[in-house]
Amino acid sequence: MKKFVVIDVETTGHSPAKGDKIIEIGIVVIENDQIVKQYNQLINPKSGIPPIYYTINLYIRGANT
């Protein structure tokens, strides 16, 4: 059996030192070339989000912290 996990993290930028935060985490478990589990969580960074992320921002406002 071939099994692996793919993780995707979306952020407000590339520098935690400058205050950039994680805004979304996605995880997919794949077994034998088939997706068997999925997880997605929006995260409210409690800070400004650059305009390029406006669409995501609409969903994040009510996300868990």
C-alpha positions in Angstrom: 0.0 0.0 0.0 1.3 3.5 -1.0 0.2 6.2 1.5 1.2 9.8 2.0 0.0 13.1 3.2 0.0 16.5 1.4 -0.1 19.6 3.6 -0.8 23.1 2.3 -0.4 26.3 4.4 -1.6 29.7 3.3 -0.3 32.9 4.9 -0.6 36.6 4.8 3.0 36.8 3.7 6.5 35.2 4.0 7.9 36.7 7.2 6.6 35.8 10.7 9.2 38.3 12.0 7.2 41.0 10.2 3.9 39.8 11.6 2.7 37.6 8.8 0.2 34.9 10.0 -1.2 31.5 8.9 -4.7 32.0 7.5 -5.5 28.5 6.2 -4.3 24.9 6.5 -5.3 22.0 4.2 -4.4 18.4 4.6 -5.1 15.5 2.2 -4.3 11.8 2.9 -3.7 9.7 -0.2 -3.7 5.9 -0.3 -3.1 3.9 -3.5 -3.6 7.1 -5.6 -7.0 7.8 -4.0 -7.8 10.7 -1.6 -9.1 9.0 1.6 -9.2 11.9 4.0 -9.4 15.7 3.7 -9.1 18.5 6.3 -9.4 22.2 5.7 -9.4 25.0 8.3 -9.5 28.7 7.9 -7.7 30.6 10.7 -8.5 34.2 11.7 -5.1 35.9 12.0 -6.6 38.8 14.0 -4.7 41.2 11.8 -5.0 42.9 8.5 -4.9 40.8 5.3 -3.4 42.1 2.1 -6.0 43.1 -0.6 -4.8 40.3 -2.8 -6.4 37.9 -0.3 -9.8 39.7 -0.3 -11.9 36.7 -1.3 -10.3 34.5 1.4 -10.8 37.4 3.9 -14.6 37.2 3.5 -14.5 33.6 4.8 -11.8 34.1 7.4 -13.7 36.8 9.4 -15.8 34.1 11.1 -13.1 31.4 11.3 -11.8 29.8 14.5 -8.8 31.3 16.2 
